[in-house]
Amino acid sequence: MQVFFAEAAFILLLSVCILAAIRHVIQFRVAIANIQNHPGYRVLLNTASYLASACPEIKGIAFGYDNQIHNKRNSYEWAGWDLISVVSAFPRVTTELFLTDAAAIKEVTMSRHRFPKPIDEYAILLFFGSNIVASEDEDWKRVRKIVAPAFSDRNNRLVWDETQLIMLDLFNNVWGDRKEIVVDHCVDITLQIALSVISVAGFGRRIYWRDNQATPIGHSMTFKEALHTVCTDIIPILIMPKWAMGLTKRLRKVRVAFEEFEKYMVDLIQDRKTLEKKEQRYDLLSSLLDANDDEDLGVAKLSTKELFGNIFIFLFAGHETTAHTLCFTFALLALYPDEQDALFQHIKKLLPDDRLPTYDEMPLFTHSLAVFYETLRLFPPVTVIPKISAQDTILKAGNAAGETKSIPVPKGTYLRIDVPGLHYNSRYWEDPHTFKPSRFLEDWPRDAFMPLSAGARACLGRKFTETEGVAAITMLVSRYKIEVKDEPQFAAESFEEKKARILKVAAVITQT
Ligand code: HEM
């Protein structure tokens, strides 16, 4: 009798599994038919699942998300369109469209209601509290109303002035009068620049290169140490369960840094509230607190948790992105001395006497901005901008032959703006693999440049990062010549080999 029941249960389970599999196969076929079998990949694993995103491309199994992003144009050339489809089956049937067609991308970024953010994919960023990046619809509108005024012209002025002071501090107090400075990892310098800028323009706290401040009473880390760890080691706290944060020395340090940073934020907020005579301060935190108290905005205040959420998101969105862009900029200038010289000549024409330029003069430094943009084109820090279709609709895709095609986009389709794929698309950029900042000095295809997104959900820190970039590049190039370090073991390498190596690692800076 018992054997009979076990057999029956097994057969029942098997039948359920077979039925579920058949249903899945039917859904999969319907999904493909719904996009009129537009060329692309048919795979088992969903692209956005952690398993699949870590997986290399395996035919029929995984799309190889990272591969795709690094190969830039291969899939689009193979498909013959600047839009490819990926239909995947597990854990649920999902349709994704990867876009590198500028007109289609413009349509997606300009229609927030038709193509909102797939908020489920941002859930990880809610760890710190709800925030502007990870919200949509009415929630986003409310937070944006309070947060956006902080990114004011006065804040940008602060970014400009403080970036100059931070660079001078580096030149005078760290590098001194040495004729040659050898930097093994350029990113160590640029991470510190970006950290100091966000500290002062974000939170009103100056930190110096040679900061040997004692740990204040009531804290177990200095502000600089806590901020540095929070900025550079944010991933473990996002992905590890709470209990696991005590397992190793490094994880414990990260946990303490986050607790400490939060304590410092509480102190800073308290300071701002108890200041007897309110000084005018234009750092992001002060402006955020002012806007939060502004009844005229007509929206519900941010709670303390939401304030923290947004403060953390400024760090998350703005620190590494800017630091890595600056690092690539210096590496590219070292590899292309003619481009560096053209930039140097332009700066010298504007500043023959080595004085510090003012913020109002920033628009004159067109060449510095062009170099920053060209780096962002070649090495966009954010490679995919996700959206979802809120309705059944149609997108048009083009190709190199000048043809266009309408592709049905069913409601619930994930849209992935493939930023490197767009930036290396030869329909928009001549010689897309070449570092050529001058392309940004002429009329350039604005819709084909998407490092900071566009439309209503575009980067709020755009002017912040551009101001920091232009100030830092102008200061460094006006005083130092950037070269690739001579190393005998690499004497025989070709330019392409050197480029591949340097863009992976470091640049060297010498005084002009
Ligand atoms: C090179 C530097 C930067 C790059 C490449 C960059 C890129 C981006 C991108 C692609 C988005 C859209 C993200 C999405 O759709 O999910 C975004 C949004 C955002 N960025 Fe940046 N960003 C940079 C610097 C900064 C800085 C310095 C800050 C602040 C200090 C900042 C603050 C923000 C905020 C608050 C948003 C959300 C805007 C909204 O949803 O309304 N970013 N950024």
Residues whose N, C-alpha, C, O or C-beta is under 5 A from the ligand:
A	BS01	HEM	I132 V133 F314 A317 G318 T321 T322 T325 P381 V382 I385 P451 L452 S453 A456 R457 A458 C459 L460 G461 F464 T465
